[in-house]
Amino acid sequence: MAQSDESNKYRNHLDKARERAKNELNKLKKENETHSINYNSTEGEEEKKEEIYESWVRGCLNLYEEINKKENGFIPDLQCQFFDRNGFIILRSFSPFEDEVVPMKAHMKFLVEEYWHPNDKDEATAIFRTDQDQIKAQGSSDYFLDSANNVHFFAENGAVYSDGSLKAEYNLDKMAALNKSGHALHLAPTISSPSSNSPTKIIQNSFYSYTNSQKIYDLVTSLGWKNPVVPQSMYIFKQPRIGGVVTSHQDSTFLHTTPKQSCLGLWLALDDATLTNGCLWVRPKSHKEPLRRKFKRNLDYFEIHNHSSPQMVFEDLTSSSSSKQDVEWEGSLPGGEVENEETIPSLLSAGFIPVECKAGDLLVFNGELDHLSLANTSEKQRHTFQLHMVEGEKAGVKWSESNWLQYPEGRTFFALHGDQTIQ
Protein backbone atom coordinates (compact mmCIF):
# COMPACT_ATOMS: atom_id res chain seq x y z
CA MET A 1 0.00 0.00 0.00
CA ALA A 2 2.83 2.35 0.90
CA GLN A 3 4.56 1.63 -2.41
CA SER A 4 1.30 2.31 -4.28
CA ASP A 5 0.89 5.63 -2.46
CA GLU A 6 4.47 6.55 -3.31
CA SER A 7 3.89 5.74 -7.00
CA ASN A 8 0.71 7.82 -7.07
CA LYS A 9 2.55 10.73 -5.45
CA TYR A 10 5.31 10.50 -8.06
CA ARG A 11 2.78 10.42 -10.93
CA ASN A 12 1.06 13.47 -9.45
CA HIS A 13 4.38 15.30 -9.39
CA LEU A 14 4.92 14.44 -13.06
CA ASP A 15 1.43 15.62 -14.00
CA LYS A 16 1.93 18.90 -12.16
CA ALA A 17 5.29 19.44 -13.85
CA ARG A 18 3.81 18.88 -17.32
CA GLU A 19 0.91 21.19 -16.58
CA ARG A 20 3.24 23.89 -15.23
CA ALA A 21 5.46 23.64 -18.33
CA LYS A 22 2.46 23.88 -20.68
CA ASN A 23 1.03 26.90 -18.88
CA GLU A 24 4.38 28.68 -18.54
CA LEU A 25 5.31 28.21 -22.20
CA ASN A 26 1.89 29.49 -23.29
CA LYS A 27 2.26 32.50 -21.01
CA LEU A 28 5.75 33.29 -22.34
CA LYS A 29 4.54 32.96 -25.93
CA LYS A 30 1.63 35.35 -25.36
CA GLU A 31 3.89 37.77 -23.52
CA ASN A 32 6.34 37.72 -26.42
CA GLU A 33 3.59 38.34 -28.98
CA THR A 34 2.11 41.16 -26.89
CA HIS A 35 5.43 42.98 -26.56
CA SER A 36 6.82 42.11 -30.00
CA ILE A 37 8.23 44.85 -32.16
CA ASN A 38 6.17 45.77 -35.23
CA TYR A 39 8.66 46.97 -37.85
CA ASN A 40 6.05 47.63 -40.51
CA SER A 41 3.88 49.96 -38.45
CA THR A 42 4.13 53.65 -39.28
CA GLU A 43 2.81 54.65 -35.88
CA GLY A 44 5.12 56.20 -33.33
CA GLU A 45 7.99 57.00 -35.69
CA GLU A 46 9.54 59.45 -33.23
CA GLU A 47 9.31 56.97 -30.36
CA LYS A 48 10.99 54.32 -32.51
CA LYS A 49 14.05 56.53 -32.88
CA GLU A 50 14.65 56.14 -29.16
CA GLU A 51 13.64 52.48 -28.87
CA ILE A 52 16.36 50.21 -27.48
CA TYR A 53 16.37 46.45 -28.03
CA GLU A 54 18.27 44.24 -25.59
CA SER A 55 20.00 41.43 -27.46
CA TRP A 56 21.67 38.86 -25.20
CA VAL A 57 24.71 38.47 -27.45
CA ARG A 58 24.90 41.93 -29.08
CA GLY A 59 23.88 44.09 -26.14
CA CYS A 60 21.65 47.16 -26.41
CA LEU A 61 20.75 48.16 -29.97
CA ASN A 62 18.99 51.21 -31.37
CA LEU A 63 16.40 49.53 -33.56
CA TYR A 64 15.64 52.63 -35.58
CA GLU A 65 19.29 52.76 -36.63
CA GLU A 66 19.38 49.02 -37.31
CA ILE A 67 16.24 49.14 -39.47
CA ASN A 68 17.51 52.07 -41.51
CA LYS A 69 20.98 50.74 -42.21
CA LYS A 70 21.56 50.31 -45.93
CA GLU A 71 22.98 46.85 -45.30
CA ASN A 72 23.73 44.42 -42.47
CA GLY A 73 21.17 45.86 -40.07
CA PHE A 74 20.16 43.35 -37.40
CA ILE A 75 16.39 43.03 -37.15
CA PRO A 76 15.33 40.44 -34.53
CA ASP A 77 12.34 38.35 -35.60
CA LEU A 78 9.68 37.01 -33.23
CA GLN A 79 11.71 33.87 -32.51
CA CYS A 80 14.80 35.90 -31.64
CA GLN A 81 12.74 38.19 -29.42
CA PHE A 82 11.47 35.15 -27.47
CA PHE A 83 15.05 33.93 -27.13
CA ASP A 84 16.33 37.26 -25.84
CA ARG A 85 13.42 37.67 -23.41
CA ASN A 86 13.49 34.16 -21.97
CA GLY A 87 16.94 32.71 -22.68
CA PHE A 88 15.81 29.76 -24.83
CA ILE A 89 13.71 28.62 -27.76
CA ILE A 90 12.30 25.21 -28.71
CA LEU A 91 12.33 24.20 -32.38
CA ARG A 92 10.14 21.17 -32.97
CA SER A 93 11.16 18.69 -35.71
CA PHE A 94 14.33 20.63 -36.46
CA SER A 95 16.19 17.51 -37.62
CA PRO A 96 14.47 14.92 -39.86
CA PHE A 97 14.50 11.55 -38.12
CA GLU A 98 15.64 9.39 -41.03
CA ASP A 99 18.00 11.92 -42.62
CA GLU A 100 19.82 13.24 -39.53
CA VAL A 101 18.83 11.53 -36.27
CA VAL A 102 19.31 7.93 -37.42
CA PRO A 103 22.69 8.61 -39.13
CA MET A 104 24.03 10.37 -36.01
CA LYS A 105 23.11 7.46 -33.76
CA ALA A 106 24.60 4.97 -36.22
CA HIS A 107 27.77 7.03 -36.48
CA MET A 108 28.20 7.10 -32.69
CA LYS A 109 27.74 3.32 -32.53
CA PHE A 110 30.50 2.99 -35.13
CA LEU A 111 32.83 5.28 -33.14
CA VAL A 112 32.26 3.38 -29.89
CA GLU A 113 32.83 0.00 -31.51
CA GLU A 114 35.96 1.08 -33.38
CA TYR A 115 37.62 3.59 -31.06
CA TRP A 116 36.66 2.90 -27.42
CA HIS A 117 38.44 -0.04 -25.81
CA PRO A 118 37.90 0.09 -22.05
CA ASN A 119 40.08 -2.18 -19.92
CA ASP A 120 42.58 -2.62 -22.77
CA LYS A 121 44.93 -0.10 -21.17
CA ASP A 122 46.62 -0.06 -17.79
CA GLU A 123 44.85 3.14 -16.78
CA ALA A 124 41.33 3.19 -15.34
CA THR A 125 38.32 3.94 -17.54
CA ALA A 126 37.55 7.68 -17.49
CA ILE A 127 34.20 8.67 -15.97
CA PHE A 128 32.24 11.91 -16.16
CA ARG A 129 30.45 13.63 -13.28
CA THR A 130 28.72 16.94 -12.55
CA ASP A 131 28.22 16.52 -8.79
CA GLN A 132 30.49 17.50 -5.89
CA ASP A 133 33.15 15.09 -7.21
CA GLN A 134 33.40 16.89 -10.55
CA ILE A 135 36.81 18.37 -9.78
CA LYS A 136 38.12 14.93 -8.85
CA ALA A 137 36.78 13.33 -12.04
CA GLN A 138 37.49 16.02 -14.67
CA GLY A 139 39.86 18.30 -12.81
CA SER A 140 42.66 15.77 -12.50
CA SER A 141 42.68 14.07 -15.88
CA ASP A 142 44.88 14.58 -18.93
CA TYR A 143 42.43 12.39 -20.82
CA PHE A 144 39.73 14.99 -20.22
CA LEU A 145 41.94 17.93 -21.22
CA ASP A 146 43.20 16.11 -24.33
CA SER A 147 39.62 15.62 -25.53
CA ALA A 148 39.48 19.30 -26.58
CA ASN A 149 40.26 18.55 -30.23
CA ASN A 150 39.77 14.78 -30.11
CA VAL A 151 36.96 12.29 -29.61
CA HIS A 152 37.21 10.68 -26.19
CA PHE A 153 34.80 8.54 -24.22
CA PHE A 154 33.62 8.89 -20.61
CA ALA A 155 31.75 6.19 -18.70
CA GLU A 156 28.91 6.52 -16.20
CA ASN A 157 30.05 6.34 -12.60
CA GLY A 158 27.64 3.45 -12.01
CA ALA A 159 29.14 1.42 -14.86
CA VAL A 160 32.62 0.97 -13.39
CA TYR A 161 34.00 -0.83 -10.36
CA SER A 162 35.82 1.06 -7.61
CA ASP A 163 39.15 0.24 -9.27
CA GLY A 164 38.00 1.98 -12.47
CA SER A 165 37.44 -1.17 -14.55
CA LEU A 166 34.24 -1.65 -16.55
CA LYS A 167 31.60 -3.76 -14.84
CA ALA A 168 31.21 -7.20 -16.33
CA GLU A 169 27.60 -6.70 -17.45
CA TYR A 170 28.76 -4.06 -19.94
CA ASN A 171 31.45 -6.09 -21.65
CA LEU A 172 29.05 -7.25 -24.36
CA ASP A 173 27.37 -3.85 -24.71
CA LYS A 174 30.01 -1.28 -23.84
CA MET A 175 27.98 1.57 -25.38
CA ALA A 176 25.45 1.11 -22.54
CA ALA A 177 28.18 2.09 -20.05
CA LEU A 178 28.91 5.52 -21.53
CA ASN A 179 27.95 8.90 -20.09
CA LYS A 180 29.28 11.03 -22.94
CA SER A 181 31.66 11.35 -25.87
CA GLY A 182 33.41 14.58 -26.82
CA HIS A 183 34.58 17.13 -27.53
CA ALA A 184 35.47 17.29 -31.24
CA LEU A 185 32.85 15.13 -32.91
CA HIS A 186 32.13 17.97 -35.35
CA LEU A 187 35.63 18.54 -36.74
CA ALA A 188 36.38 15.84 -39.32
CA PRO A 189 34.29 15.58 -42.54
CA THR A 190 35.08 11.86 -42.77
CA ILE A 191 36.19 9.12 -40.37
CA SER A 192 38.26 6.04 -41.19
CA SER A 193 37.88 2.65 -39.57
CA PRO A 194 41.02 1.53 -37.70
CA SER A 195 39.96 -2.12 -37.61
CA SER A 196 42.70 -4.52 -38.62
CA ASN A 197 40.19 -7.28 -39.34
CA SER A 198 38.79 -5.62 -42.44
CA PRO A 199 39.92 -3.22 -45.15
CA THR A 200 40.01 0.42 -44.08
CA LYS A 201 36.73 2.13 -44.85
CA ILE A 202 35.96 5.82 -45.02
CA ILE A 203 32.56 7.02 -43.81
CA GLN A 204 30.94 10.43 -43.77
CA ASN A 205 30.80 12.17 -40.39
CA SER A 206 27.12 12.89 -39.70
CA PHE A 207 28.03 15.27 -36.88
CA TYR A 208 30.19 17.38 -39.21
CA SER A 209 27.45 17.50 -41.86
CA TYR A 210 24.90 18.69 -39.30
CA THR A 211 27.25 21.29 -37.79
CA ASN A 212 28.22 22.64 -41.21
CA SER A 213 24.65 22.78 -42.53
CA GLN A 214 23.08 25.97 -43.83
CA LYS A 215 20.21 25.70 -41.35
CA ILE A 216 22.57 25.78 -38.36
CA TYR A 217 24.30 28.88 -39.68
CA ASP A 218 20.97 30.57 -40.48
CA LEU A 219 19.60 29.78 -37.00
CA VAL A 220 22.62 31.03 -35.08
CA THR A 221 23.01 34.25 -37.05
CA SER A 222 19.26 34.96 -36.82
CA LEU A 223 19.73 35.06 -33.04
CA GLY A 224 22.41 37.73 -33.35
CA TRP A 225 25.74 35.89 -33.57
CA LYS A 226 28.13 37.57 -36.01
CA ASN A 227 31.08 35.19 -36.24
CA PRO A 228 29.94 31.90 -34.68
CA VAL A 229 32.66 29.33 -34.01
CA VAL A 230 32.31 25.89 -32.43
CA PRO A 231 34.63 25.09 -29.50
CA GLN A 232 33.02 21.76 -28.66
CA SER A 233 30.47 19.08 -29.45
CA MET A 234 29.20 16.30 -27.22
CA TYR A 235 27.13 13.16 -27.49
CA ILE A 236 25.29 12.49 -24.22
CA PHE A 237 23.90 9.00 -23.64
CA LYS A 238 21.78 9.36 -20.46
CA GLN A 239 21.57 5.61 -20.06
CA PRO A 240 18.53 3.74 -18.69
CA ARG A 241 18.65 3.33 -14.89
CA ILE A 242 22.24 4.59 -14.49
CA GLY A 243 22.07 7.91 -16.39
CA GLY A 244 22.87 10.32 -13.58
CA VAL A 245 21.74 13.79 -12.55
CA VAL A 246 23.29 16.79 -14.31
CA THR A 247 23.18 19.46 -11.64
CA SER A 248 22.18 23.11 -12.06
CA HIS A 249 24.68 25.13 -14.09
CA GLN A 250 25.25 27.82 -16.71
CA ASP A 251 27.21 26.77 -19.80
CA SER A 252 29.34 29.92 -19.81
CA THR A 253 30.87 28.58 -16.59
CA PHE A 254 32.78 26.14 -18.78
CA LEU A 255 32.91 28.12 -22.05
CA HIS A 256 33.92 31.60 -20.94
CA THR A 257 34.55 34.51 -23.32
CA THR A 258 35.61 38.13 -22.94
CA PRO A 259 34.68 40.98 -22.88
CA LYS A 260 31.21 39.43 -22.77
CA GLN A 261 29.64 36.00 -22.54
CA SER A 262 28.65 34.55 -25.92
CA CYS A 263 28.06 30.82 -25.44
CA LEU A 264 25.11 29.30 -27.30
CA GLY A 265 23.97 25.72 -26.70
CA LEU A 266 22.17 23.65 -29.35
CA TRP A 267 20.66 20.59 -27.63
CA LEU A 268 19.33 18.11 -30.20
CA ALA A 269 17.17 15.22 -28.95
CA LEU A 270 18.09 11.95 -30.68
CA ASP A 271 15.55 10.02 -28.60
CA ASP A 272 12.30 11.22 -27.07
CA ALA A 273 13.25 13.10 -23.90
CA THR A 274 10.68 12.80 -21.11
CA LEU A 275 10.33 13.51 -17.42
CA THR A 276 11.17 9.90 -16.60
CA ASN A 277 14.27 9.48 -18.78
CA GLY A 278 15.95 12.78 -17.94
CA CYS A 279 14.67 15.63 -20.13
CA LEU A 280 16.18 19.07 -19.67
CA TRP A 281 14.77 21.52 -17.15
CA VAL A 282 15.23 25.27 -17.74
CA ARG A 283 14.57 28.34 -15.60
CA PRO A 284 13.06 30.97 -17.94
CA LYS A 285 14.58 34.47 -17.75
CA SER A 286 17.44 33.29 -15.51
CA HIS A 287 19.83 34.32 -18.31
CA LYS A 288 19.42 37.89 -17.03
CA GLU A 289 21.29 36.91 -13.87
CA PRO A 290 25.09 37.18 -13.75
CA LEU A 291 27.44 34.27 -14.29
CA ARG A 292 27.94 32.51 -10.96
CA ARG A 293 31.08 30.41 -11.43
CA LYS A 294 33.99 29.86 -13.79
CA PHE A 295 35.60 26.46 -14.36
CA LYS A 296 39.22 27.32 -15.04
CA ARG A 297 42.75 26.00 -15.22
CA ASN A 298 44.45 25.98 -11.85
CA LEU A 299 47.54 28.22 -11.88
CA ASP A 300 48.96 26.27 -8.96
CA TYR A 301 49.10 23.20 -11.20
CA PHE A 302 49.96 24.68 -14.60
CA GLU A 303 52.32 27.53 -13.64
CA ILE A 304 53.73 26.64 -10.23
CA HIS A 305 53.77 22.96 -11.24
CA ASN A 306 52.30 21.73 -7.99
CA HIS A 307 50.98 18.47 -9.39
CA SER A 308 49.36 17.49 -6.13
CA SER A 309 46.77 20.19 -6.91
CA PRO A 310 43.82 19.59 -9.26
CA GLN A 311 44.21 20.74 -12.85
CA MET A 312 40.87 22.54 -12.78
CA VAL A 313 39.10 24.60 -10.13
CA PHE A 314 35.87 26.57 -9.80
CA GLU A 315 36.12 30.31 -9.23
CA ASP A 316 33.16 31.88 -7.43
CA LEU A 317 32.09 35.00 -9.33
CA THR A 318 29.15 36.02 -7.16
CA SER A 319 31.20 37.63 -4.39
CA SER A 320 32.37 40.34 -6.79
CA SER A 321 28.99 40.78 -8.51
CA SER A 322 27.09 43.99 -7.87
CA SER A 323 23.85 42.11 -8.52
CA LYS A 324 24.53 38.90 -6.63
CA GLN A 325 21.75 36.35 -7.01
CA ASP A 326 20.81 33.96 -4.25
CA VAL A 327 21.04 30.71 -6.23
CA GLU A 328 21.94 28.32 -3.47
CA TRP A 329 21.53 25.26 -5.69
CA GLU A 330 24.40 26.13 -8.08
CA GLY A 331 26.23 22.88 -8.81
CA SER A 332 23.48 20.99 -7.01
CA LEU A 333 19.67 20.80 -7.10
CA PRO A 334 16.97 22.93 -5.48
CA GLY A 335 16.15 21.07 -2.28
CA GLY A 336 19.49 19.24 -2.09
CA GLU A 337 22.07 17.45 -4.21
CA VAL A 338 20.47 14.01 -3.87
CA GLU A 339 17.36 13.51 -5.98
CA ASN A 340 14.34 12.44 -3.92
CA GLU A 341 10.53 12.53 -3.94
CA GLU A 342 10.52 16.26 -3.23
CA THR A 343 12.94 17.20 -6.03
CA ILE A 344 10.27 17.95 -8.65
CA PRO A 345 8.19 20.19 -6.33
CA SER A 346 11.43 21.96 -5.34
CA LEU A 347 12.32 22.54 -8.99
CA LEU A 348 8.90 23.98 -9.73
CA SER A 349 9.09 26.24 -6.66
CA ALA A 350 12.48 27.52 -7.85
CA GLY A 351 11.02 28.45 -11.26
CA PHE A 352 12.27 25.54 -13.39
CA ILE A 353 10.09 23.89 -16.01
CA PRO A 354 10.70 20.60 -17.85
CA VAL A 355 11.14 20.64 -21.63
CA GLU A 356 10.00 17.30 -23.00
CA CYS A 357 11.12 16.67 -26.59
CA LYS A 358 10.54 14.29 -29.46
CA ALA A 359 13.54 12.92 -31.34
CA GLY A 360 14.59 15.63 -33.78
CA ASP A 361 13.50 18.56 -31.59
CA LEU A 362 16.12 21.21 -30.85
CA LEU A 363 16.39 23.22 -27.63
CA VAL A 364 18.51 26.37 -28.02
CA PHE A 365 19.69 28.40 -25.03
CA ASN A 366 22.34 30.93 -24.14
CA GLY A 367 25.27 30.44 -21.81
CA GLU A 368 23.79 32.13 -18.76
CA LEU A 369 20.50 30.20 -18.64
CA ASP A 370 20.18 28.02 -15.53
CA HIS A 371 19.41 24.44 -16.53
CA LEU A 372 19.79 20.82 -15.38
CA SER A 373 18.50 17.30 -15.91
CA LEU A 374 17.41 14.62 -13.47
CA ALA A 375 18.44 10.97 -13.46
CA ASN A 376 17.10 8.54 -16.01
CA THR A 377 14.98 6.23 -13.88
CA SER A 378 13.29 4.59 -16.86
CA GLU A 379 14.14 1.67 -19.11
CA LYS A 380 14.60 3.99 -22.11
CA GLN A 381 17.80 5.74 -23.20
CA ARG A 382 17.92 9.50 -23.86
CA HIS A 383 20.64 10.24 -26.41
CA THR A 384 21.38 13.85 -27.42
CA PHE A 385 23.91 15.62 -29.63
CA GLN A 386 24.99 19.01 -28.38
CA LEU A 387 26.88 21.85 -30.04
CA HIS A 388 28.31 24.85 -28.24
CA MET A 389 29.02 28.03 -30.17
CA VAL A 390 30.72 31.25 -29.12
CA GLU A 391 31.47 34.47 -30.94
CA GLY A 392 34.82 34.45 -32.73
CA GLU A 393 37.53 37.08 -32.77
CA LYS A 394 36.10 38.72 -35.91
CA ALA A 395 33.22 39.79 -33.70
CA GLY A 396 35.60 41.27 -31.13
CA VAL A 397 35.25 38.38 -28.67
CA LYS A 398 38.08 36.28 -27.22
CA TRP A 399 38.11 32.75 -25.86
CA SER A 400 39.31 32.83 -22.25
CA GLU A 401 42.84 31.51 -21.88
CA SER A 402 41.92 29.97 -18.52
CA ASN A 403 39.15 27.77 -19.99
CA TRP A 404 39.71 24.05 -19.63
CA LEU A 405 39.27 23.55 -23.38
CA GLN A 406 42.33 24.76 -25.29
CA TYR A 407 43.39 23.69 -28.77
CA PRO A 408 47.05 23.01 -29.57
CA GLU A 409 48.95 26.03 -30.84
CA GLY A 410 48.07 26.81 -34.45
CA ARG A 411 44.66 25.14 -34.35
CA THR A 412 41.50 27.26 -34.48
CA PHE A 413 37.87 26.59 -33.73
CA PHE A 414 35.56 25.47 -36.51
CA ALA A 415 33.90 28.56 -37.99
CA LEU A 416 30.37 28.26 -39.36
CA HIS A 417 30.51 28.96 -43.09
CA GLY A 418 34.03 30.33 -42.88
CA ASP A 419 34.51 33.95 -43.87
CA GLN A 420 31.16 35.65 -43.77
CA THR A 421 30.51 39.38 -43.71
CA ILE A 422 30.38 40.59 -40.11
CA GLN A 423 27.21 42.56 -39.48
ZAMARGU-4260 file (C-alpha; in steps of 0.2 Angstrom, whole numbers, plus 5000, padded with zeros to 4 digits):
<rodrens>
0) 5000/5000/5000 | 5014/5012/5005 | 5023/5008/4988 | 5007/5012/4979 | 5004/5028/4988
5) 5022/5033/4983 | 5019/5029/4965 | 5004/5039/4965 | 5013/5054/4973 | 5027/5053/4960
10) 5014/5052/4945 | 5005/5067/4953 | 5022/5077/4953 | 5025/5072/4935 | 5007/5078/4930
15) 5010/5095/4939 | 5026/5097/4931 | 5019/5094/4913 | 5005/5106/4917 | 5016/5119/4924
20) 5027/5118/4908 | 5012/5119/4897 | 5005/5135/4906 | 5022/5143/4907 | 5027/5141/4889
25) 5009/5147/4884 | 5011/5162/4895 | 5029/5166/4888 | 5023/5165/4870 | 5008/5177/4873
30) 5019/5189/4882 | 5032/5189/4868 | 5018/5192/4855 | 5011/5206/4866 | 5027/5215/4867
35) 5034/5211/4850 | 5041/5224/4839 | 5031/5229/4824 | 5043/5235/4811 | 5030/5238/4797
40) 5019/5250/4808 | 5021/5268/4804 | 5014/5273/4821 | 5026/5281/4833 | 5040/5285/4822
45) 5048/5297/4834 | 5047/5285/4848 | 5055/5272/4837 | 5070/5283/4836 | 5073/5281/4854
50) 5068/5262/4856 | 5082/5251/4863 | 5082/5232/4860 | 5091/5221/4872 | 5100/5207/4863
55) 5108/5194/4874 | 5124/5192/4863 | 5125/5210/4855 | 5119/5220/4869 | 5108/5236/4868
60) 5104/5241/4850 | 5095/5256/4843 | 5082/5248/4832 | 5078/5263/4822 | 5096/5264/4817
65) 5097/5245/4813 | 5081/5246/4803 | 5088/5260/4792 | 5105/5254/4789 | 5108/5252/4770
70) 5115/5234/4774 | 5119/5222/4788 | 5106/5229/4800 | 5101/5217/4813 | 5082/5215/4814
75) 5077/5202/4827 | 5062/5192/4822 | 5048/5185/4834 | 5059/5169/4837 | 5074/5180/4842
80) 5064/5191/4853 | 5057/5176/4863 | 5075/5170/4864 | 5082/5186/4871 | 5067/5188/4883
85) 5067/5171/4890 | 5085/5164/4887 | 5079/5149/4876 | 5069/5143/4861 | 5061/5126/4856
90) 5062/5121/4838 | 5051/5106/4835 | 5056/5093/4821 | 5072/5103/4818 | 5081/5088/4812
95) 5072/5075/4801 | 5073/5058/4809 | 5078/5047/4795 | 5090/5060/4787 | 5099/5066/4802
100) 5094/5058/4819 | 5097/5040/4813 | 5113/5043/4804 | 5120/5052/4820 | 5116/5037/4831
105) 5123/5025/4819 | 5139/5035/4818 | 5141/5035/4837 | 5139/5017/4837 | 5153/5015/4824
110) 5164/5026/4834 | 5161/5017/4851 | 5164/5000/4842 | 5180/5005/4833 | 5188/5018/4845
115) 5183/5014/4863 | 5192/5000/4871 | 5189/5000/4890 | 5200/4989/4900 | 5213/4987/4886
120) 5225/4999/4894 | 5233/5000/4911 | 5224/5016/4916 | 5207/5016/4923 | 5192/5020/4912
125) 5188/5038/4913 | 5171/5043/4920 | 5161/5060/4919 | 5152/5068/4934 | 5144/5085/4937
130) 5141/5083/4956 | 5152/5087/4971 | 5166/5075/4964 | 5167/5084/4947 | 5184/5092/4951
135) 5191/5075/4956 | 5184/5067/4940 | 5187/5080/4927 | 5199/5092/4936 | 5213/5079/4938
140) 5213/5070/4921 | 5224/5073/4905 | 5212/5062/4896 | 5199/5075/4899 | 5210/5090/4894
145) 5216/5081/4878 | 5198/5078/4872 | 5197/5096/4867 | 5201/5093/4849 | 5199/5074/4849
150) 5185/5061/4852 | 5186/5053/4869 | 5174/5043/4879 | 5168/5044/4897 | 5159/5031/4907
155) 5145/5033/4919 | 5150/5032/4937 | 5138/5017/4940 | 5146/5007/4926 | 5163/5005/4933
160) 5170/4996/4948 | 5179/5005/4962 | 5196/5001/4954 | 5190/5010/4938 | 5187/4994/4927
165) 5171/4992/4917 | 5158/4981/4926 | 5156/4964/4918 | 5138/4967/4913 | 5144/4980/4900
170) 5157/4970/4892 | 5145/4964/4878 | 5137/4981/4876 | 5150/4994/4881 | 5140/5008/4873
175) 5127/5006/4887 | 5141/5010/4900 | 5145/5028/4892 | 5140/5044/4900 | 5146/5055/4885
180) 5158/5057/4871 | 5167/5073/4866 | 5173/5086/4862 | 5177/5086/4844 | 5164/5076/4835
185) 5161/5090/4823 | 5178/5093/4816 | 5182/5079/4803 | 5171/5078/4787 | 5175/5059/4786
190) 5181/5046/4798 | 5191/5030/4794 | 5189/5013/4802 | 5205/5008/4812 | 5200/4989/4812
195) 5213/4977/4807 | 5201/4964/4803 | 5194/4972/4788 | 5200/4984/4774 | 5200/5002/4780
200) 5184/5011/4776 | 5180/5029/4775 | 5163/5035/4781 | 5155/5052/4781 | 5154/5061/4798
205) 5136/5064/4802 | 5140/5076/4816 | 5151/5087/4804 | 5137/5087/4791 | 5124/5093/4803
210) 5136/5106/4811 | 5141/5113/4794 | 5123/5114/4787 | 5115/5130/4781 | 5101/5128/4793
215) 5113/5129/4808 | 5121/5144/4802 | 5105/5153/4798 | 5098/5149/4815 | 5113/5155/4825
220) 5115/5171/4815 | 5096/5175/4816 | 5099/5175/4835 | 5112/5189/4833 | 5129/5179/4832
225) 5141/5188/4820 | 5155/5176/4819 | 5150/5160/4827 | 5163/5147/4830 | 5162/5129/4838
230) 5173/5125/4852 | 5165/5109/4857 | 5152/5095/4853 | 5146/5081/4864 | 5136/5066/4863
235) 5126/5062/4879 | 5119/5045/4882 | 5109/5047/4898 | 5108/5028/4900 | 5093/5019/4907
240) 5093/5017/4926 | 5111/5023/4928 | 5110/5040/4918 | 5114/5052/4932 | 5109/5069/4937
245) 5116/5084/4928 | 5116/5097/4942 | 5111/5116/4940 | 5123/5126/4930 | 5126/5139/4916
250) 5136/5134/4901 | 5147/5150/4901 | 5154/5143/4917 | 5164/5131/4906 | 5165/5141/4890
255) 5170/5158/4895 | 5173/5173/4883 | 5178/5191/4885 | 5173/5205/4886 | 5156/5197/4886
260) 5148/5180/4887 | 5143/5173/4870 | 5140/5154/4873 | 5126/5146/4864 | 5120/5129/4867
265) 5111/5118/4853 | 5103/5103/4862 | 5097/5091/4849 | 5086/5076/4855 | 5090/5060/4847
270) 5078/5050/4857 | 5062/5056/4865 | 5066/5066/4881 | 5053/5064/4894 | 5052/5068/4913
275) 5056/5050/4917 | 5071/5047/4906 | 5080/5064/4910 | 5073/5078/4899 | 5081/5095/4902
280) 5074/5108/4914 | 5076/5126/4911 | 5073/5142/4922 | 5065/5155/4910 | 5073/5172/4911
285) 5087/5166/4922 | 5099/5172/4908 | 5097/5189/4915 | 5106/5185/4931 | 5125/5186/4931
290) 5137/5171/4929 | 5140/5163/4945 | 5155/5152/4943 | 5170/5149/4931 | 5178/5132/4928
295) 5196/5137/4925 | 5214/5130/4924 | 5222/5130/4941 | 5238/5141/4941 | 5245/5131/4955
300) 5245/5116/4944 | 5250/5123/4927 | 5262/5138/4932 | 5269/5133/4949 | 5269/5115/4944
305) 5262/5109/4960 | 5255/5092/4953 | 5247/5087/4969 | 5234/5101/4965 | 5219/5098/4954
310) 5221/5104/4936 | 5204/5113/4936 | 5195/5123/4949 | 5179/5133/4951 | 5181/5152/4954
315) 5166/5159/4963 | 5160/5175/4953 | 5146/5180/4964 | 5156/5188/4978 | 5162/5202/4966
320) 5145/5204/4957 | 5135/5220/4961 | 5119/5211/4957 | 5123/5195/4967 | 5109/5182/4965
325) 5104/5170/4979 | 5105/5154/4969 | 5110/5142/4983 | 5108/5126/4972 | 5122/5131/4960
330) 5131/5114/4956 | 5117/5105/4965 | 5098/5104/4964 | 5085/5115/4973 | 5081/5105/4989
335) 5097/5096/4990 | 5110/5087/4979 | 5102/5070/4981 | 5087/5068/4970 | 5072/5062/4980
340) 5053/5063/4980 | 5053/5081/4984 | 5065/5086/4970 | 5051/5090/4957 | 5041/5101/4968
345) 5057/5110/4973 | 5062/5113/4955 | 5045/5120/4951 | 5045/5131/4967 | 5062/5138/4961
350) 5055/5142/4944 | 5061/5128/4933 | 5050/5119/4920 | 5054/5103/4911 | 5056/5103/4892
355) 5050/5086/4885 | 5056/5083/4867 | 5053/5071/4853 | 5068/5065/4843 | 5073/5078/4831
360) 5067/5093/4842 | 5081/5106/4846 | 5082/5116/4862 | 5093/5132/4860 | 5098/5142/4875
365) 5112/5155/4879 | 5126/5152/4891 | 5119/5161/4906 | 5102/5151/4907 | 5101/5140/4922
370) 5097/5122/4917 | 5099/5104/4923 | 5092/5086/4920 | 5087/5073/4933 | 5092/5055/4933
375) 5086/5043/4920 | 5075/5031/4931 | 5066/5023/4916 | 5071/5008/4904 | 5073/5020/4889
380) 5089/5029/4884 | 5090/5047/4881 | 5103/5051/4868 | 5107/5069/4863 | 5120/5078/4852
385) 5125/5095/4858 | 5134/5109/4850 | 5142/5124/4859 | 5145/5140/4849 | 5154/5156/4854
390) 5157/5172/4845 | 5174/5172/4836 | 5188/5185/4836 | 5181/5194/4820 | 5166/5199/4832
395) 5178/5206/4844 | 5176/5192/4857 | 5190/5181/4864 | 5191/5164/4871 | 5197/5164/4889
400) 5214/5158/4891 | 5210/5150/4907 | 5196/5139/4900 | 5199/5120/4902 | 5196/5118/4883
405) 5212/5124/4874 | 5217/5118/4856 | 5235/5115/4852 | 5245/5130/4846 | 5240/5134/4828
410) 5223/5126/4828 | 5208/5136/4828 | 5189/5133/4831 | 5178/5127/4817 | 5169/5143/4810
415) 5152/5141/4803 | 5153/5145/4785 | 5170/5152/4786 | 5173/5170/4781 | 5156/5178/4781
420) 5153/5197/4781 | 5152/5203/4799 | 5136/5213/4803
</rodrens>
